[in-house]
Amino acid sequence: MTDRLTIAEALKQTMLDEGAKRAWAGDPDLLLAAYRKSGGRLVHPLNKIAAVLAAARGSKLFEQKGYIKACDSAGRREILHPVFTLKTTHEK
């Protein structure tokens, strides 16, 4: 049995290590570091980023705090990117 972290757990640990308050697609270094820490097997960076954001969206460790309007990955149009923060311990 391995002690691998889930992607969401790896994101939480990476955010705590780096002092990040939020995770969103505009911070690829944070998301890619979390993905590496989880030991995932995807190859393309955009797929890795999408996997981390999907993990945050589905995890009870995070909550969505709104959106940031920024360019898409192609740089062609502005879209709303979801922003995730760590849930505080007093929330249920």
N, C-alpha and C positions, 0 to 999 in steps of 0.2 A: 504494500500500500504506500502511495506517495503522499507527500505533504504539499502538493501543488495548490497554489491559490486560485480561486476563481478569478475571472477577469475583473469583476466588481471589487473583490477583496484586494486585488493588486492595484486597482485604481485608488481605492481608499488609502492604502499604504503609501503609494507614490505621492498622493496629495499631501499626506501628513509629513512625509520625508522632505518634500520640496516647499512646504508651507503654502500650497495653492488653496485658494478659497473656492474656486469653481472649476468645472471641467466643461469644455465645449470644443467644437471642431476647430476653432481658431487657435487652439493651443496644441498643435500636433505633437510637440516634443513630450508633453505630459502624457498624452494618450498612448503614444508609441512606447514610452518607457513602461507604462502600466502593462501594455500588451506583452512586451518582452518579459516582464516579471512574472506574468501568468504562464509563460511557456506555450503560448498558442502556436498554431502551425500555418496560419494564413501567410501569404507571401506579399501581396500588394499592399502598400501603405494605406491606401484609401479603404481597403477592406478591413485592415487592422483598426483604423480609426472608427469605422462604422460598427465593428464588433464591440469596441469599448463603450461607445455611446449607447448601443443596444443593451449592453450589460448594465449600465448605469440606469437606464430607463426601466429595466425590469427588476432592479434590486431594491430591497428594503433599506439598504445602506444610504441611498441617495434620494433626493427629491428634486423635482424640476422647479427652478426658481424664475422661469421666464424664458425670454428669447433675446438673442443679439442679432441684429440685422447686419449681414456681411455678405461678401461675394461667395458664390458657390465654389466648388473645387476646381471648376474650369475657369473661373474668373470672369464669366460672361454676364451673370445677373446677380442681383442681391436676393438673398433668401433669409428666412428666419431660422437661426440655429438654436436649438434648445440648450439651456444652461443648467447644469446639475451641481448641487452642493451636497455636502455631507449632511445627513440628518443629525440633529442634536440629540443627546441622550434623553432629554426630558420629553421628547415627542413620542407618541405611540404609533 
